[in-house]
């Protein structure tokens, strides 16, 4: 089992990064989905997949307060995200 961080900054790639996170979870990796700087804008499919991420044991982090308040992300500032990334085996940037 590997520790995988999926890091996404660009809003147009939020969903693609989430789907990649789920794929890594299916391979039995420990996954952290990190959204930088932007609020997500989930439709029904996106929301369903966030639920799957949680059900499968994936973690979700963001430095944007709306993602924490509205969508259940855990808040990490950029320095904390950097520390988390140091402990990952694989980092997938989007």
ChimeraX commands (.cxc) that place a marker at each C-alpha (Angstrom):
marker #1 position 0.00,0.00,0.00 radius 0.5
marker #1 position 1.33,3.42,-1.00 radius 0.5
marker #1 position 0.46,6.85,0.38 radius 0.5
marker #1 position -0.84,8.95,-2.52 radius 0.5
marker #1 position -1.63,12.66,-2.60 radius 0.5
marker #1 position -3.74,14.04,-5.44 radius 0.5
marker #1 position -3.15,17.80,-5.54 radius 0.5
marker #1 position -5.39,20.05,-7.64 radius 0.5
marker #1 position -5.37,23.80,-8.10 radius 0.5
marker #1 position -7.32,24.44,-11.31 radius 0.5
marker #1 position -11.12,24.36,-10.88 radius 0.5
marker #1 position -11.67,22.72,-14.26 radius 0.5
marker #1 position -9.63,19.74,-13.03 radius 0.5
marker #1 position -11.27,19.25,-9.60 radius 0.5
marker #1 position -13.50,16.42,-10.80 radius 0.5
marker #1 position -10.77,14.67,-12.79 radius 0.5
marker #1 position -8.51,14.76,-9.72 radius 0.5
marker #1 position -11.30,13.36,-7.55 radius 0.5
marker #1 position -11.86,10.49,-9.98 radius 0.5
marker #1 position -8.13,9.76,-9.98 radius 0.5
marker #1 position -8.24,9.69,-6.17 radius 0.5
marker #1 position -10.98,7.07,-6.30 radius 0.5
marker #1 position -8.98,5.00,-8.77 radius 0.5
marker #1 position -6.02,4.99,-6.39 radius 0.5
marker #1 position -8.31,3.92,-3.54 radius 0.5
marker #1 position -9.48,0.98,-5.64 radius 0.5
marker #1 position -5.84,-0.10,-5.85 radius 0.5
marker #1 position -5.78,-0.14,-2.02 radius 0.5
marker #1 position -3.64,2.97,-1.60 radius 0.5
marker #1 position -4.08,5.54,1.19 radius 0.5
marker #1 position -5.27,8.67,-0.60 radius 0.5
marker #1 position -5.36,12.37,0.26 radius 0.5
marker #1 position -7.30,14.64,-2.12 radius 0.5
marker #1 position -6.03,18.23,-1.74 radius 0.5
marker #1 position -7.83,21.21,-3.28 radius 0.5
marker #1 position -5.86,24.47,-3.35 radius 0.5
marker #1 position -7.16,28.04,-3.38 radius 0.5
marker #1 position -10.57,27.53,-5.05 radius 0.5
marker #1 position -14.03,26.50,-3.91 radius 0.5
marker #1 position -15.30,23.36,-5.57 radius 0.5
marker #1 position -18.58,23.61,-7.49 radius 0.5
marker #1 position -20.00,20.11,-7.20 radius 0.5
marker #1 position -22.81,18.79,-9.33 radius 0.5
marker #1 position -24.60,15.56,-8.40 radius 0.5
marker #1 position -21.88,13.28,-9.82 radius 0.5
marker #1 position -19.13,15.23,-8.04 radius 0.5
marker #1 position -21.03,15.06,-4.74 radius 0.5
marker #1 position -21.58,11.32,-5.16 radius 0.5
marker #1 position -17.89,10.80,-5.76 radius 0.5
marker #1 position -16.96,12.86,-2.68 radius 0.5
marker #1 position -19.20,10.49,-0.74 radius 0.5
marker #1 position -17.42,7.49,-2.27 radius 0.5
marker #1 position -14.06,9.00,-1.31 radius 0.5
marker #1 position -15.19,9.20,2.30 radius 0.5
marker #1 position -16.77,5.72,2.30 radius 0.5
marker #1 position -13.58,4.21,0.91 radius 0.5
marker #1 position -11.40,5.85,3.55 radius 0.5
marker #1 position -9.89,8.65,1.49 radius 0.5
marker #1 position -9.07,12.00,3.06 radius 0.5
marker #1 position -9.94,15.45,1.65 radius 0.5
marker #1 position -8.14,18.65,2.49 radius 0.5
marker #1 position -8.36,22.25,1.35 radius 0.5
marker #1 position -7.01,25.67,2.23 radius 0.5
marker #1 position -10.25,27.29,1.06 radius 0.5
marker #1 position -12.67,27.94,3.96 radius 0.5
marker #1 position -15.81,27.29,1.86 radius 0.5
marker #1 position -14.68,23.73,1.10 radius 0.5
marker #1 position -14.32,23.14,4.83 radius 0.5
marker #1 position -17.62,24.76,5.82 radius 0.5
marker #1 position -19.83,23.49,2.99 radius 0.5
marker #1 position -18.29,20.22,1.83 radius 0.5
marker #1 position -16.61,18.61,4.83 radius 0.5
marker #1 position -12.98,19.08,3.87 radius 0.5
marker #1 position -10.36,19.28,6.60 radius 0.5
marker #1 position -8.58,22.64,6.62 radius 0.5
marker #1 position -4.83,22.68,5.99 radius 0.5
marker #1 position -2.86,25.81,5.21 radius 0.5
marker #1 position -0.19,25.67,2.50 radius 0.5
marker #1 position 2.61,24.93,4.99 radius 0.5
marker #1 position 0.61,22.04,6.48 radius 0.5
marker #1 position -0.09,20.69,3.00 radius 0.5
marker #1 position 3.63,20.83,2.27 radius 0.5
marker #1 position 4.33,18.79,5.39 radius 0.5
marker #1 position 1.68,16.24,4.40 radius 0.5
marker #1 position 3.20,15.99,0.90 radius 0.5
marker #1 position 6.63,15.23,2.37 radius 0.5
marker #1 position 5.24,12.00,3.79 radius 0.5
marker #1 position 3.65,10.70,0.59 radius 0.5
marker #1 position 5.04,7.97,-1.65 radius 0.5
marker #1 position 3.33,9.35,-4.76 radius 0.5
marker #1 position 2.12,12.89,-5.56 radius 0.5
marker #1 position -0.22,13.38,-8.52 radius 0.5
marker #1 position -0.51,17.07,-9.49 radius 0.5
marker #1 position -3.42,18.47,-11.49 radius 0.5
marker link #1:1,2 radius 0.2
marker link #1:2,3 radius 0.2
marker link #1:3,4 radius 0.2
marker link #1:4,5 radius 0.2
marker link #1:5,6 radius 0.2
marker link #1:6,7 radius 0.2
marker link #1:7,8 radius 0.2
marker link #1:8,9 radius 0.2
marker link #1:9,10 radius 0.2
marker link #1:10,11 radius 0.2
marker link #1:11,12 radius 0.2
marker link #1:12,13 radius 0.2
marker link #1:13,14 radius 0.2
marker link #1:14,15 radius 0.2
marker link #1:15,16 radius 0.2
marker link #1:16,17 radius 0.2
marker link #1:17,18 radius 0.2
marker link #1:18,19 radius 0.2
marker link #1:19,20 radius 0.2
marker link #1:20,21 radius 0.2
marker link #1:21,22 radius 0.2
marker link #1:22,23 radius 0.2
marker link #1:23,24 radius 0.2
marker link #1:24,25 radius 0.2
marker link #1:25,26 radius 0.2
marker link #1:26,27 radius 0.2
marker link #1:27,28 radius 0.2
marker link #1:28,29 radius 0.2
marker link #1:29,30 radius 0.2
marker link #1:30,31 radius 0.2
marker link #1:31,32 radius 0.2
marker link #1:32,33 radius 0.2
marker link #1:33,34 radius 0.2
marker link #1:34,35 radius 0.2
marker link #1:35,36 radius 0.2
marker link #1:36,37 radius 0.2
marker link #1:37,38 radius 0.2
marker link #1:38,39 radius 0.2
marker link #1:39,40 radius 0.2
marker link #1:40,41 radius 0.2
marker link #1:41,42 radius 0.2
marker link #1:42,43 radius 0.2
marker link #1:43,44 radius 0.2
marker link #1:44,45 radius 0.2
marker link #1:45,46 radius 0.2
marker link #1:46,47 radius 0.2
marker link #1:47,48 radius 0.2
marker link #1:48,49 radius 0.2
marker link #1:49,50 radius 0.2
marker link #1:50,51 radius 0.2
marker link #1:51,52 radius 0.2
marker link #1:52,53 radius 0.2
marker link #1:53,54 radius 0.2
marker link #1:54,55 radius 0.2
marker link #1:55,56 radius 0.2
marker link #1:56,57 radius 0.2
marker link #1:57,58 radius 0.2
marker link #1:58,59 radius 0.2
marker link #1:59,60 radius 0.2
marker link #1:60,61 radius 0.2
marker link #1:61,62 radius 0.2
marker link #1:62,63 radius 0.2
marker link #1:63,64 radius 0.2
marker link #1:64,65 radius 0.2
marker link #1:65,66 radius 0.2
marker link #1:66,67 radius 0.2
marker link #1:67,68 radius 0.2
marker link #1:68,69 radius 0.2
marker link #1:69,70 radius 0.2
marker link #1:70,71 radius 0.2
marker link #1:71,72 radius 0.2
marker link #1:72,73 radius 0.2
marker link #1:73,74 radius 0.2
marker link #1:74,75 radius 0.2
marker link #1:75,76 radius 0.2
marker link #1:76,77 radius 0.2
marker link #1:77,78 radius 0.2
marker link #1:78,79 radius 0.2
marker link #1:79,80 radius 0.2
marker link #1:80,81 radius 0.2
marker link #1:81,82 radius 0.2
marker link #1:82,83 radius 0.2
marker link #1:83,84 radius 0.2
marker link #1:84,85 radius 0.2
marker link #1:85,86 radius 0.2
marker link #1:86,87 radius 0.2
marker link #1:87,88 radius 0.2
marker link #1:88,89 radius 0.2
marker link #1:89,90 radius 0.2
marker link #1:90,91 radius 0.2
marker link #1:91,92 radius 0.2
marker link #1:92,93 radius 0.2
marker link #1:93,94 radius 0.2
view
